[in-house]
Amino acid sequence: MNIQPILDELFAMTFHAGIKPGLERITELCRGLGDPHLRLNTIHVAGTNGKGSTCSILASILIEAGYNVGLYTSPHVRRFNERIRINGAAISDEDVARLAVPLMQQAKSIGGTFFEVTTAMALQYFAEKRVDVAVIETGLGGRLDATNICMPIVSIITAIDYDHMEYLGTTLPQIAGEKAGIIKPSVPAVIGPNGSDACEVFERRAEATQSELIFAEDVVSVDVDAFYADLTMSVSVIRGDSRQYYVSELTGQHQAANISTAIAAVTVLERTFAIDEEDIRRGLRSIRRNSGILARTQVVATAPTCIVDVSHNAAGLHALVRTLMDTRVAGPLHVVFGAMSDKDVGSMLSELLALNATLHLCAPRLPRSMPVNDLAGLAKQVGHERVFEYASVAEAVQGARALGTSIICGSFHVADEAADVLGFAL
């Protein structure tokens, strides 16, 4: 079935309706579906960085525990269908068409947005399939995000940093305040590693909502034991009186923090779901298969090595750089980089300085992309000396690959277009 015309119409809603924080329209869309969100056990996850990985880790563990698990994440890398999965399998084209068409018609009559339609689609699909639990990632912020219509069994907030400041505020306490909006009355909330300013905001919100607040670092300790050449890692996990050793498909100190947050959430979920240590072990080994997560420091080609990562803000690139240094990826490195104009691109480029890499700059085929000449000016301004400019992502990838080990990063859209030219299936 060719659903491209439907997807074109759906994506056009981003242009026409834009981003509209608020719960009024998603509430009306869900009411028309019989309120599917009220028929679901949901786990709601917000944060600046790590929320997609944390969702995927949790979904994988729950799948290995024998549960039927829905997973809603965004954005996608290759196909729209990636956003909505059950037990790792993406929603079918037929189900996309069946759900999207009437929802788009209703949304247009009330000024609804792309993300509100896709959120309603996911909730209805999971309710129809009677999943045991649905893991739901916020789109932007939390308090006024369409996903905040959910009534979760646990709320999770991962690392907070500067991003989407035009919507969420210009200080970390302001941003944390928007994320804290997913903490619901009397619903346990798990908080990943964060600074004191953000944690104080979460504490005030939990007190106001009479919610149990669990800081991951208080209930679980995760340390990296070893990084492996295939970009997996082994970790030691102390929880209560027990120490366990696991292998994780996702690598990096930042992923150790995400594992800590996910396992802290498991501590809450164990009150309702039967989850044992072997489920955690198998879940961490099978994150990609069980969740479909793509392009998180992922090796997609060898001879020479090519790694794709969708980090798209300064904190994400800081984590990527640290992981590349920790795992001792052989250089010299050639970084294919493109970014959206609404990001703090100067800070992103500054993070890449530590790699002493050659930059291969490009702009994905999107109006939001920063032009290559602007990227080059910023790169030289922050101190990069070896900078090449290309007319397309494809040419940048080919140029970098011809010279050695390549790292592709900066945007989900760069990863998507790189996959087109390299011919790999992420």
C-alpha positions as CSV (number, residue, x, y, z in Angstrom):
1,M,0.0,0.0,0.0
2,N,1.3,3.4,-0.9
3,I,0.7,5.7,2.0
4,Q,3.1,8.5,0.9
5,P,0.2,10.9,-0.2
6,I,-1.3,10.4,3.3
7,L,2.0,11.1,5.0
8,D,2.6,14.1,2.8
9,E,-0.7,15.5,3.9
10,L,0.1,14.7,7.5
11,F,3.5,16.3,7.4
12,A,2.0,19.4,5.7
13,M,0.1,19.9,9.0
14,T,3.5,20.9,10.5
15,F,3.7,23.7,8.1
16,H,0.1,24.8,8.3
17,A,-0.6,24.3,12.0
18,G,3.0,24.4,13.4
19,I,3.7,23.6,17.0
20,K,0.9,24.5,19.4
21,P,1.5,23.6,23.0
22,G,-1.7,22.7,24.8
23,L,-4.0,19.8,25.6
24,E,-7.3,21.1,24.3
25,R,-7.0,19.6,20.8
26,I,-5.6,16.3,21.8
27,T,-8.3,15.9,24.3
28,E,-11.0,16.5,21.6
29,L,-9.3,14.1,19.2
30,C,-9.1,11.4,21.9
31,R,-12.7,12.0,23.0
32,G,-13.7,11.2,19.4
33,L,-11.9,7.9,19.7
34,G,-13.5,6.9,23.0
35,D,-10.6,8.1,25.1
36,P,-8.0,5.4,24.4
37,H,-5.5,6.8,26.8
38,L,-7.8,5.9,29.7
39,R,-7.8,2.3,28.6
40,L,-4.0,2.0,28.8
41,N,-1.3,1.4,31.4
42,T,1.3,4.0,30.3
43,I,4.8,4.9,31.3
44,H,5.4,8.6,30.4
45,V,9.0,9.8,29.7
46,A,10.2,13.4,29.3
47,G,13.7,14.9,29.3
48,T,16.1,16.8,27.0
49,N,18.5,14.0,26.3
50,G,18.2,10.2,26.8
51,K,14.4,9.9,26.8
52,G,14.2,7.9,23.6
53,S,17.0,5.5,24.8
54,T,15.3,5.2,28.2
55,C,12.0,4.4,26.6
56,S,13.6,1.7,24.4
57,I,15.5,0.2,27.4
58,L,12.3,-0.1,29.4
59,A,10.3,-1.5,26.5
60,S,13.0,-4.1,25.9
61,I,13.0,-5.2,29.5
62,L,9.2,-5.4,29.7
63,I,9.1,-7.4,26.4
64,E,11.6,-9.9,27.8
65,A,9.4,-10.2,30.9
66,G,6.7,-11.5,28.6
67,Y,4.5,-8.4,28.3
68,N,2.9,-7.0,25.2
69,V,4.5,-3.6,25.0
70,G,3.6,-0.5,22.9
71,L,6.3,2.1,22.3
72,Y,5.7,5.6,21.0
73,T,8.8,7.7,20.2
74,S,9.8,10.6,17.9
75,P,11.1,11.7,15.6
76,H,11.7,8.8,13.2
77,V,14.9,8.2,11.3
78,R,13.8,6.4,8.2
79,R,10.1,5.7,8.2
80,F,7.1,7.4,9.9
81,N,6.0,3.9,11.0
82,E,9.0,3.7,13.4
83,R,7.2,6.0,15.8
84,I,4.5,3.5,16.8
85,R,5.6,-0.1,17.6
86,I,4.4,-3.1,19.5
87,N,7.0,-5.5,20.7
88,G,9.5,-3.9,18.2
89,A,7.2,-4.3,15.2
90,A,6.3,-1.0,13.5
91,I,2.7,-0.2,12.7
92,S,1.6,-1.3,9.3
93,D,1.0,1.0,6.4
94,E,-2.6,-0.1,6.4
95,D,-3.1,0.8,10.0
96,V,-1.4,4.2,9.4
97,A,-3.9,4.9,6.7
98,R,-6.9,3.7,8.6
99,L,-6.1,5.8,11.6
100,A,-4.6,8.9,10.1
101,V,-7.2,9.8,7.5
102,P,-10.2,10.4,9.9
103,L,-8.0,12.0,12.5
104,M,-6.5,14.4,10.1
105,Q,-10.0,15.5,9.0
106,Q,-11.0,16.1,12.5
107,A,-7.8,17.8,13.4
108,K,-8.0,20.3,10.5
109,S,-11.4,21.4,11.8
110,I,-10.0,22.3,15.2
111,G,-6.6,23.5,14.2
112,G,-4.8,20.3,15.3
113,T,-1.2,19.6,14.7
114,F,0.9,16.8,13.2
115,F,2.1,15.6,16.6
116,E,-1.4,15.6,18.0
117,V,-2.7,13.4,15.2
118,T,0.2,11.0,15.5
119,T,-0.2,10.8,19.3
120,A,-3.9,10.1,19.0
121,M,-3.0,7.4,16.4
122,A,-0.6,5.7,18.7
123,L,-2.9,5.7,21.7
124,Q,-5.8,4.3,19.7
125,Y,-3.6,1.7,18.1
126,F,-2.2,0.5,21.4
127,A,-5.7,0.4,22.9
128,E,-7.0,-1.6,19.9
129,K,-4.2,-4.1,20.3
130,R,-4.7,-4.3,24.0
131,V,-1.1,-3.9,25.0
132,D,-0.2,-4.6,28.6
133,V,1.7,-1.4,28.9
134,A,2.6,1.5,26.6
135,V,5.9,3.5,26.9
136,I,5.2,7.0,25.7
137,E,7.9,9.6,24.9
138,T,7.0,13.3,25.1
139,G,7.5,15.3,21.9
140,L,8.5,18.7,23.3
141,G,8.6,19.7,27.0
142,G,6.0,17.9,29.0
143,R,3.4,20.1,30.7
144,L,1.6,21.2,27.5
145,D,2.8,18.3,25.3
146,A,0.1,16.2,23.6
147,T,1.3,13.1,25.3
148,N,0.5,14.6,28.7
149,I,-3.1,13.5,28.2
150,C,-1.9,10.1,29.6
151,M,-2.6,9.0,33.1
152,P,0.6,7.0,33.7
153,I,1.5,4.4,36.3
154,V,4.9,6.0,36.5
155,S,6.4,9.2,35.2
156,I,10.1,9.5,34.2
157,I,12.3,12.5,33.6
158,T,15.7,12.0,32.1
159,A,18.6,14.6,31.8
160,I,17.6,18.2,31.4
161,D,19.6,20.6,29.3
162,Y,19.2,23.6,27.0
163,D,17.0,22.9,23.9
164,H,13.8,24.2,22.4
165,M,14.2,27.3,24.5
166,E,11.8,29.3,22.4
167,Y,9.1,27.1,23.8
168,L,10.4,25.9,27.2
169,G,12.3,28.9,28.6
170,T,15.9,30.1,28.7
171,T,17.0,28.8,32.1
172,L,17.3,25.2,33.4
173,P,14.7,25.8,36.2
174,Q,12.3,27.0,33.6
175,I,12.9,24.1,31.3
176,A,12.7,21.7,34.3
177,G,9.4,23.3,35.2
178,E,7.9,22.4,31.8
179,K,9.3,18.8,32.1
180,A,7.9,18.5,35.6
181,G,4.4,19.0,34.2
182,I,4.2,15.3,33.5
183,I,4.4,14.5,37.3
184,K,0.7,13.7,38.1
185,P,-1.1,13.6,41.4
186,S,-0.2,10.5,43.4
187,V,1.8,8.9,40.5
188,P,5.4,7.9,41.3
189,A,8.0,9.9,39.4
190,V,11.5,8.7,38.7
191,I,14.2,11.3,38.1
192,G,17.4,10.6,36.2
193,P,20.8,12.3,36.8
194,N,20.2,16.1,37.0
195,G,21.7,19.2,38.6
196,S,20.4,20.6,41.9
197,D,18.5,23.5,40.2
198,A,16.4,21.1,38.2
199,C,16.0,18.6,41.1
200,E,14.6,21.4,43.3
201,V,11.9,22.0,40.7
202,F,11.0,18.4,40.6
203,E,10.8,18.2,44.4
204,R,8.4,21.2,44.5
205,R,6.2,19.6,41.9
206,A,6.2,16.3,43.6
207,E,5.2,17.9,46.9
208,A,2.4,19.9,45.2
209,T,1.0,16.7,43.6
210,Q,1.7,14.4,46.6
211,S,3.7,12.2,44.3
212,E,6.4,9.8,45.4
213,L,9.7,11.1,44.0
214,I,12.5,8.6,43.3
215,F,15.9,9.9,42.3
216,A,17.6,7.1,40.3
217,E,20.9,7.6,41.9
218,D,19.3,6.8,45.3
219,V,18.1,3.4,44.4
220,V,20.5,2.1,41.7
221,S,24.2,2.5,40.8
222,V,25.4,1.7,37.3
223,D,29.1,1.7,36.4
224,V,30.7,0.9,33.1
225,D,33.1,-2.0,33.4
226,A,34.3,-2.2,29.8
227,F,33.7,-0.9,26.3
228,Y,33.9,-3.3,23.4
229,A,35.0,-2.9,19.8
230,D,31.5,-3.5,18.5
231,L,30.3,-0.5,20.5
232,T,28.5,-2.5,23.2
233,M,29.5,-2.3,26.8
234,S,29.4,-4.2,30.1
235,V,28.0,-2.6,33.2
236,S,27.8,-3.4,36.9
237,V,24.5,-2.6,38.6
238,I,24.0,-2.3,42.3
239,R,20.4,-2.4,43.4
240,G,19.6,-3.0,47.1
241,D,21.9,-5.7,48.3
242,S,22.5,-7.2,44.9
243,R,25.2,-6.6,42.3
244,Q,24.6,-7.8,38.8
245,Y,26.7,-7.6,35.6
246,Y,25.0,-6.9,32.3
247,V,26.0,-6.3,28.6
248,S,24.2,-3.4,26.9
249,E,23.7,-2.9,23.2
250,L,23.8,0.8,23.8
251,T,27.2,2.2,24.8
252,G,28.6,5.3,26.5
253,Q,28.5,6.8,30.0
254,H,25.3,8.6,29.0
255,Q,23.7,5.3,28.3
256,A,24.8,4.0,31.7
257,A,22.9,6.9,33.1
258,N,19.8,6.0,31.0
259,I,20.1,2.4,32.2
260,S,20.2,3.6,35.8
261,T,17.0,5.6,35.2
262,A,15.3,2.7,33.5
263,I,16.2,0.2,36.3
264,A,15.0,2.7,38.9
265,A,11.7,2.8,37.1
266,V,11.7,-1.0,37.1
267,T,11.9,-0.8,40.9
268,V,8.5,1.0,40.7
269,L,7.1,-1.3,38.0
270,E,7.9,-4.4,40.0
271,R,5.0,-3.4,42.3
272,T,2.6,-4.3,39.4
273,F,4.6,-6.3,36.8
274,A,6.6,-9.5,37.3
275,I,10.2,-8.6,36.2
276,D,13.3,-10.4,37.3
277,E,17.0,-10.0,36.8
278,E,17.2,-12.2,33.8
279,D,14.5,-10.1,32.1
280,I,16.8,-7.1,32.7
281,R,19.8,-9.0,31.4
282,R,18.0,-10.1,28.2
283,G,16.4,-6.7,27.7
284,L,19.7,-4.9,27.8
285,R,21.3,-7.3,25.3
286,S,18.4,-6.9,22.9
287,I,17.4,-3.2,22.9
288,R,17.6,-2.6,19.2
289,R,15.7,-5.8,18.2
290,N,13.0,-5.2,20.8
291,S,12.5,-1.5,20.4
292,G,13.7,-0.7,16.9
293,I,15.9,2.2,18.2
294,L,18.2,3.5,15.6
295,A,21.4,5.6,15.2
296,R,22.6,5.8,18.8
297,T,26.4,5.5,18.3
298,Q,25.6,2.7,15.8
299,V,28.2,1.1,13.5
300,V,26.6,0.9,10.1
301,A,29.6,0.1,7.9
302,T,33.1,-1.2,8.2
303,A,36.3,-0.9,6.1
304,P,36.4,2.0,6.8
305,T,34.2,2.2,10.0
306,C,31.1,4.4,9.7
307,I,29.2,5.4,12.9
308,V,25.8,7.2,12.9
309,D,24.4,9.1,15.8
310,V,21.3,11.4,16.0
311,S,22.6,13.7,18.7
312,H,21.2,17.1,17.8
313,N,22.2,19.5,20.6
314,A,25.3,20.4,22.5
315,A,24.8,18.0,25.4
316,G,24.1,15.1,23.0
317,L,27.2,15.8,21.1
318,H,29.2,16.1,24.3
319,A,28.0,12.5,25.1
320,L,28.9,11.3,21.7
321,V,32.4,12.7,21.8
322,R,33.0,11.2,25.2
323,T,31.8,7.8,24.0
324,L,34.1,7.9,20.9
325,M,37.0,8.8,23.1
326,D,36.1,6.1,25.7
327,T,35.7,3.4,23.1
328,R,38.9,4.5,21.3
329,V,37.4,4.5,17.9
330,A,40.4,4.5,15.6
331,G,41.2,7.8,13.8
332,P,41.8,10.1,12.1
333,L,38.2,10.9,12.3
334,H,36.0,12.5,9.6
335,V,32.8,14.1,10.9
336,V,29.8,14.5,8.6
337,F,27.8,17.3,10.3
338,G,24.6,19.1,9.5
339,A,22.1,20.8,11.8
340,M,18.9,22.7,12.1
341,S,19.1,26.5,12.2
342,D,17.1,26.7,15.4
343,K,19.7,24.8,17.4
344,D,22.7,26.3,19.2
345,V,25.0,25.2,16.4
346,G,28.0,27.0,17.6
347,S,28.0,25.1,20.9
348,M,27.4,21.8,19.0
349,L,30.5,22.5,16.8
350,S,32.5,23.5,19.9
351,E,31.8,20.0,21.4
352,L,33.3,18.4,18.3
353,L,36.7,20.2,18.8
354,A,37.9,17.5,21.2
355,L,37.9,14.9,18.4
356,N,40.5,16.8,16.4
357,A,38.5,15.7,13.3
358,T,38.1,16.9,9.8
359,L,34.6,18.4,9.3
360,H,32.5,17.6,6.2
361,L,29.6,20.0,6.4
362,C,26.3,19.6,4.7
363,A,22.6,20.6,4.9
364,P,19.7,18.1,4.8
365,R,17.0,18.9,2.3
366,L,14.8,20.8,4.7
367,P,14.0,24.5,5.0
368,R,15.1,24.5,8.7
369,S,18.6,23.3,7.8
370,M,21.4,25.7,8.5
371,P,23.1,26.6,5.1
372,V,26.5,25.1,4.6
373,N,28.3,28.4,4.3
374,D,26.9,29.5,7.7
375,L,28.0,26.2,9.2
376,A,31.5,26.7,7.8
377,G,31.7,30.2,9.2
378,L,30.7,29.0,12.7
379,A,33.0,26.0,12.5
380,K,36.0,28.2,11.8
381,Q,34.9,30.8,14.4
382,V,35.0,28.2,17.2
383,G,38.3,26.8,16.1
384,H,38.0,24.0,13.5
385,E,40.8,24.1,11.0
386,R,40.0,21.4,8.5
387,V,36.6,22.1,7.1
388,F,35.0,21.0,3.8
389,E,31.7,22.1,2.4
390,Y,29.4,20.0,0.3
391,A,26.2,20.5,-1.7
392,S,24.4,17.6,-0.1
393,V,24.6,15.0,2.7
394,A,25.3,12.4,0.1
395,E,28.4,14.1,-1.2
396,A,29.6,14.8,2.4
397,V,29.3,11.2,3.3
398,Q,31.1,10.1,0.2
399,G,33.9,12.6,0.8
400,A,34.3,11.5,4.4
401,R,34.2,7.8,3.7
402,A,36.9,8.2,1.0
403,L,39.3,9.4,3.7
404,G,38.8,7.1,6.6
405,T,36.6,6.5,9.7
406,S,33.5,8.6,9.5
407,I,31.1,9.9,12.2
408,I,27.7,11.1,11.0
409,C,25.9,13.3,13.4
410,G,24.0,16.6,14.1
411,S,20.5,15.7,13.1
412,F,18.0,12.9,12.6
413,H,17.7,14.2,9.0
414,V,21.4,13.9,8.4
415,A,21.2,10.3,9.5
416,D,18.2,9.7,7.2
417,E,19.9,11.1,4.1
418,A,23.1,9.3,4.9
419,A,21.3,6.0,5.0
420,D,20.0,6.7,1.5
421,V,23.5,7.1,0.0
422,L,25.3,4.4,2.0
423,G,22.6,1.8,1.2
424,F,22.4,0.5,4.7
425,A,19.2,-0.3,6.6
426,L,19.3,1.3,9.9
